[in-house]
């Protein structure tokens, strides 16, 4: 009986330690350190010319999402009056300043740019990331707000990078009133991305399942159900998928699989020599040409 009690106590301690570890691992996966606006702006300015941003007319506001969560938003006005708008979604741990590299291109194309902090990022209230689940709903609410807020809209599109791309793709299941979507280095599901990351780090893959278990307990959002690709089965909004050929973080296969899955018009462009989220930085002219050609096809 004595040894049985000791064994039971050991098992109990091990279970408690496992639960603590699972909850911590879920938190690690879903609440990474976020950049401040100034940190993100500095990172951008060190890699390309952001001076265009300083002269743009802009306005700041907040948008209440489906669950009452407030998103901080900034509209960047095109210098020439235009009825074209695009909502740009940044990557994980970044903020609205990470959207400037795309805003620069769209401003040159005559678009007004709606940039914002994704849930849990930038000036928004801290919270965990659901890799598109809640964030896709946020984009849907942003689309509705943009339509209501700006009466001169002639064309409205979405553009996302990494987490922003996954969230953009996820938003399509709600059938937002947009004319196009661009998904740059997005993930088809976050589970495969975590597995690849753990594999590259030499960590056992079962840890991804442990993180999923912890996420179910702590946040009530299973990692295995964070699957933007499942939003494409009935999608008829034209989608442009772009991915760096050398992306070792989110493999190009993610975009390839999503391009095969979507029901509507789609294009897939793999950019040689570009790593994760580097396509527009490495080959800005080619990138702009791809986007321009796509828009000419789907918005005429």
HELIX and SHEET records of a PDB file:
HELIX    1   1 UNK A    2  UNK A   30  1                                  29    
HELIX    2   2 UNK A   37  UNK A   45  1                                   9    
HELIX    3   3 UNK A   51  UNK A   54  1                                   4    
HELIX    4   4 UNK A   96  UNK A   99  5                                   4    
HELIX    5   5 UNK A  100  UNK A  108  1                                   9    
HELIX    6   6 UNK A  133  UNK A  149  1                                  17    
HELIX    7   7 UNK A  163  UNK A  171  1                                   9    
HELIX    8   8 UNK A  172  UNK A  174  5                                   3    
HELIX    9   9 UNK A  190  UNK A  200  1                                  11    
HELIX   10  10 UNK A  206  UNK A  218  1                                  13    
HELIX   11  11 UNK A  223  UNK A  225  5                                   3    
HELIX   12  12 UNK A  228  UNK A  231  5                                   4    
HELIX   13  13 UNK A  253  UNK A  261  1                                   9    
HELIX   14  14 UNK A  279  UNK A  282  1                                   4    
HELIX   15  15 UNK A  284  UNK A  298  1                                  15    
SHEET    1   A 8 UNK A  58  UNK A  64  0                                        
SHEET    2   A 8 UNK A  70  UNK A  76 -1                                        
SHEET    3   A 8 UNK A 111  UNK A 116 -1                                        
SHEET    4   A 8 UNK A  84  UNK A  89  1                                        
SHEET    5   A 8 UNK A 155  UNK A 161  1                                        
SHEET    6   A 8 UNK A 180  UNK A 184  1                                        
SHEET    7   A 8 UNK A 239  UNK A 244  1                                        
SHEET    8   A 8 UNK A 266  UNK A 271  1                                        
END                                                                             
